[in-house]
Amino acid sequence: MHVMMKVSEDDQETELRSLHAWLGQAPEVRGSATLSLVEQPAPSGAMGGWLDTLQVVTENGWSAASFVMAVVTWRQTRPRPPRVVVRHGGVEVALTEGTDAEIQQVIELLSRQTPDGGEDDAA
């Protein structure tokens, strides 16, 4: 399964790097997912792009609930918890307040298959 994550924050690149490092150290994520930072290409004439997205590729046996709780815990460590948008199968869900309802929506999104019956998000 492919999951794309974006962080809405003034210092987006720093926050994405922090989330990437946090999830990479989380035992419940480390063993079942591959994490990579995705850079947005630079506009013509500019020097280099900027980090835009955290891509998560999961394997069989991953726990969506454990993954989401790792993200929620990371948000709680931030001075101003950023909005985290999770995209899978063409659907996006945002964690803005970290409420139980938001957490459940993200878990449900990551636990279901895409409309074509697969689990991959080609976005």
C-alpha positions in Angstrom: 0.0 0.0 0.0 1.2 3.5 -0.8 0.3 6.3 1.6 1.2 10.0 1.0 1.4 12.4 3.9 1.7 16.2 3.9 2.3 18.6 6.8 0.6 22.0 6.7 3.0 24.2 8.5 5.1 27.3 7.8 8.3 25.2 8.1 7.0 22.2 6.2 10.4 20.8 5.3 11.6 20.7 8.9 8.3 19.2 10.1 8.4 16.5 7.3 12.0 15.6 8.3 11.0 15.4 11.9 8.0 13.1 11.2 10.1 11.0 8.9 12.7 10.5 11.7 10.1 9.9 14.3 8.3 7.2 12.3 11.6 5.7 11.3 12.4 5.1 15.0 8.9 3.8 15.9 9.2 0.0 16.3 5.5 -0.4 15.2 6.4 1.3 11.9 10.0 0.5 11.3 9.5 -3.2 10.7 6.5 -2.9 8.4 6.9 0.2 6.3 9.4 2.0 4.1 9.5 5.8 4.5 10.8 8.2 1.9 10.7 12.0 1.6 9.5 13.2 -1.8 10.9 16.4 -3.2 8.8 18.8 -5.4 10.8 19.7 -8.5 12.1 23.2 -8.7 10.4 25.7 -11.0 12.4 26.5 -14.1 15.4 28.6 -13.3 15.3 27.9 -9.6 18.1 26.0 -7.7 16.7 22.8 -6.3 13.3 21.8 -5.1 11.7 21.4 -1.7 10.4 18.6 0.4 6.7 18.2 -0.2 5.5 14.8 0.9 6.3 11.8 3.1 5.6 8.6 1.2 4.9 5.4 3.2 5.0 2.0 1.5 3.7 -0.7 3.7 4.0 -4.5 3.7 1.7 -7.2 4.8 1.0 -7.4 8.5 1.2 -3.6 9.2 -1.1 -2.1 11.8 -2.9 1.0 10.6 -3.9 1.8 14.2 -0.3 1.6 15.4 0.9 3.8 12.6 -1.7 6.5 13.2 -1.0 6.5 16.9 2.7 7.1 16.1 1.7 10.1 14.0 -0.6 11.4 16.7 2.2 11.0 19.3 4.6 12.9 17.0 2.1 15.7 16.6 1.9 16.0 20.4 5.6 16.6 20.6 5.5 19.7 18.4 5.2 23.2 19.9 2.3 23.8 17.5 0.9 20.5 16.3 0.8 20.7 12.6 -2.1 19.6 10.4 -1.2 16.2 8.8 -3.0 15.2 5.7 -3.0 11.5 4.9 -3.8 10.4 1.3 -4.6 6.8 0.2 -6.6 5.5 -2.7 -7.5 9.0 -3.9 -9.0 9.9 -0.5 -7.5 12.4 1.9 -8.2 12.7 5.7 -6.6 15.4 7.9 -5.5 15.3 11.5 -6.0 18.8 12.7 -7.1 18.5 16.3 -6.2 14.8 17.0 -9.7 14.0 18.1 -10.9 10.4 18.4 -13.1 10.9 15.4 -10.2 12.2 13.2 -8.0 9.3 14.4 -10.7 6.8 13.6 -11.2 8.3 10.1 -7.5 7.9 9.3 -7.4 4.3 10.7 -10.4 3.4 8.5 -8.8 5.0 5.5 -5.6 3.1 5.9 -7.4 -0.2 6.7 -9.5 -0.3 3.5 -8.7 -1.3 0.0 -8.9 1.1 -2.9 -12.0 1.1 -5.1 -10.2 -1.1 -7.7 -9.7 -3.8 -5.0 -6.0 -3.1 -4.6 -4.2 -1.4 -1.7 -1.9 0.9 -3.6 -2.3 4.6 -4.1 -0.5 5.6 -7.2 -0.6 9.3 -6.4 
